[in-house]
Amino acid sequence: MDFGLDAEILDDFLIEAGEILDLLSEQLIQLEQAPNDADLLNSIFRGFHTVKGGGLVF
């Protein structure tokens, strides 16, 4: 097993997850102001789902 490749994949995941979590933080604040915004809620759900799905590899 090539641990260097695994570390590179992990680094890529952590960068992407960090970017998604930053966006989710902003979106959750927006959701407080517009709790009936279904599109925003769906976007938040997709962000969490993406992070969760990517994390299953590890």
Buried (B, 14 or more C-beta within 10 A) or exposed (E): EEEEEEEEEEEEBEEEBEEBEEEBEEBEEEBEEEEEBEEBBEBBEEBEEBBEEBEEEE
